């Protein structure tokens, strides 16, 4: 099992919807993460822009899971990575009238010491996607962009 503890304490006028959505995520290893509703959904001061919102965490979770599988598969393939960065982003949309994350784009960039060919790297990403527990648990489209522009795009 995998778990997290979410802790929130009421501040403000709850009955009128004028309360803080800031809260904490606590994990078994002792990590505590400041969390909040997204300021794009719940305006400040009722959200905390310094906290991680669930949508950001969803994107980070997909990116992290993909990276961990990718690195393991690359290692098993005899390649040596020295660094990995991903400027991932999620797009919101409506499905059956409900707002949800409809697409997540991963844009990994790997620094190699012993590098695969471009085709081998693409195959490693495909295999990592197929193995990623999180990717296999969601309905949103997940795109792995190995060629695109890496300026943050949230359109």
Backbone torsions as a table, in degrees:
resi	resn	phi	psi	omega
1	UNK	NA	152.3	177.3
2	UNK	-126.2	133.1	-175.6
3	UNK	-140.5	165.9	174.5
4	UNK	-149.5	148.1	176.2
5	UNK	-104.9	130.0	178.0
6	UNK	-112.3	126.4	-175.2
7	UNK	-125.6	125.4	178.0
8	UNK	-133.9	142.2	175.5
9	UNK	-126.2	134.0	-177.1
10	UNK	-65.1	131.8	171.4
11	UNK	-137.9	141.8	179.4
12	UNK	91.4	-160.7	-176.9
13	UNK	-100.7	91.1	-176.1
14	UNK	-59.8	-46.1	-176.3
15	UNK	-59.2	-29.3	-179.5
16	UNK	-97.1	3.7	-179.1
17	UNK	76.8	11.3	-177.6
18	UNK	-101.6	62.4	-177.0
19	UNK	-133.9	157.3	-179.5
20	UNK	-74.0	136.9	174.3
21	UNK	-95.5	4.1	178.0
22	UNK	-66.3	141.0	-179.5
23	UNK	-157.7	-175.9	179.3
24	UNK	-124.6	148.1	167.2
25	UNK	-108.6	127.9	179.7
26	UNK	-118.2	132.7	-176.1
27	UNK	-117.4	158.3	-172.2
28	UNK	-59.3	-27.3	179.0
29	UNK	-81.0	-1.6	179.0
30	UNK	103.3	-7.9	179.1
31	UNK	-67.4	138.1	175.7
32	UNK	-125.2	127.4	-177.1
33	UNK	-118.8	128.9	173.7
34	UNK	-70.1	128.5	-177.9
35	UNK	-130.1	162.4	-179.7
36	UNK	-166.5	164.5	166.2
37	UNK	-64.3	153.0	177.6
38	UNK	-67.2	134.6	174.7
39	UNK	-61.3	-18.3	176.2
40	UNK	-72.4	-18.9	-178.3
41	UNK	-109.6	-44.1	178.8
42	UNK	-119.3	115.1	-174.3
43	UNK	-66.3	151.8	170.1
44	UNK	-63.1	138.5	15.5
45	UNK	-93.9	8.5	-177.6
46	UNK	-87.5	-4.3	169.1
47	UNK	-127.0	164.4	179.8
48	UNK	-119.4	108.0	-177.5
49	UNK	-63.5	-15.4	177.5
50	UNK	-80.5	-16.0	179.5
51	UNK	-85.1	156.9	175.1
52	UNK	-80.6	129.2	178.6
53	UNK	-93.8	159.6	-176.1
54	UNK	-57.2	-33.6	179.8
55	UNK	-67.9	-42.2	175.4
56	UNK	-62.3	-41.5	-179.5
57	UNK	-64.4	-37.1	177.3
58	UNK	-61.0	-47.9	179.5
59	UNK	-63.6	-45.0	179.6
60	UNK	-62.9	-38.4	179.1
61	UNK	-62.7	-44.9	177.2
62	UNK	-62.4	-45.7	-179.3
63	UNK	-63.0	-44.6	-178.7
64	UNK	-64.4	-45.5	179.2
65	UNK	-61.6	-45.0	178.4
66	UNK	-59.4	-46.8	-179.1
67	UNK	-59.8	-45.4	-177.6
68	UNK	-62.0	-42.9	176.4
69	UNK	-66.7	-43.6	-179.9
70	UNK	-57.9	-49.0	-178.9
71	UNK	-62.1	-41.1	179.4
72	UNK	-64.6	-44.4	179.7
73	UNK	-66.1	-38.5	177.1
74	UNK	-63.0	-44.7	178.9
75	UNK	-59.7	-46.3	179.4
76	UNK	-63.4	-27.1	179.0
77	UNK	-83.0	-0.6	178.2
78	UNK	89.7	8.6	179.1
79	UNK	-94.0	156.8	-178.4
80	UNK	-126.4	116.5	178.1
81	UNK	-98.6	139.4	176.1
82	UNK	-106.4	-14.7	-179.0
83	UNK	-168.1	157.4	-178.6
84	UNK	-150.7	129.2	175.7
85	UNK	-134.0	146.5	178.9
86	UNK	-142.7	117.8	173.7
87	UNK	-94.7	72.2	-176.1
88	UNK	-79.5	153.5	174.8
89	UNK	-150.1	154.0	178.4
90	UNK	-115.5	148.2	177.8
91	UNK	-114.7	134.3	177.3
92	UNK	-89.8	148.9	176.4
93	UNK	-161.9	-176.7	179.8
94	UNK	-112.9	135.2	173.2
95	UNK	-128.2	124.0	-177.4
96	UNK	51.9	37.6	177.3
97	UNK	81.0	-2.2	-178.0
98	UNK	-105.8	136.1	177.0
99	UNK	-73.5	131.2	179.3
100	UNK	-156.8	169.2	172.2
101	UNK	-79.6	117.4	-175.9
102	UNK	-99.5	-18.7	-177.0
103	UNK	-153.9	136.4	173.4
104	UNK	-123.5	128.4	177.3
105	UNK	-109.7	122.7	174.2
106	UNK	-98.5	134.7	-179.3
107	UNK	-128.6	66.9	-175.2
108	UNK	-72.1	143.1	172.8
109	UNK	-130.4	126.1	-174.8
110	UNK	-114.0	135.6	172.1
111	UNK	-97.8	119.6	-174.2
112	UNK	-107.0	143.5	165.4
113	UNK	-95.0	-45.5	172.6
114	UNK	-122.8	107.2	-167.9
115	UNK	-99.3	145.9	169.9
116	UNK	-78.8	166.8	171.0
117	UNK	-69.5	168.1	178.6
118	UNK	-59.5	-40.5	179.4
119	UNK	-67.0	-39.9	178.0
120	UNK	-66.2	-39.1	178.9
121	UNK	-65.1	-43.1	177.2
122	UNK	-60.8	-40.8	178.5
123	UNK	-65.1	-37.6	176.8
124	UNK	-63.3	-41.6	178.1
125	UNK	-65.1	-40.9	178.2
126	UNK	-62.0	-45.2	179.4
127	UNK	-65.2	-39.1	178.7
128	UNK	-63.1	-41.2	177.5
129	UNK	-61.1	-43.4	-179.7
130	UNK	-65.2	-28.1	-178.8
131	UNK	-91.0	-22.5	-174.2
132	UNK	-62.4	119.1	-179.0
133	UNK	-59.9	-40.3	-176.7
134	UNK	-69.3	-46.4	179.6
135	UNK	-59.4	-35.5	-179.4
136	UNK	-78.2	-4.3	-177.0
137	UNK	-104.5	-0.8	-173.5
138	UNK	-122.6	160.5	177.8
139	UNK	-95.4	-18.5	-177.2
140	UNK	-63.1	147.5	173.8
141	UNK	-67.8	136.4	177.7
142	UNK	-120.4	120.9	-177.9
143	UNK	-112.0	135.6	174.9
144	UNK	-109.6	106.3	-175.1
145	UNK	-96.6	102.8	179.6
146	UNK	-95.1	-6.4	-173.4
147	UNK	-119.4	-21.3	-166.5
148	UNK	-75.8	178.9	176.9
149	UNK	-66.3	135.2	-175.8
150	UNK	-104.5	15.6	169.2
151	UNK	-74.3	140.5	-177.6
152	UNK	-60.5	125.7	-178.9
153	UNK	-128.6	118.0	-179.6
154	UNK	-116.6	17.4	178.2
155	UNK	-71.2	NA	NA
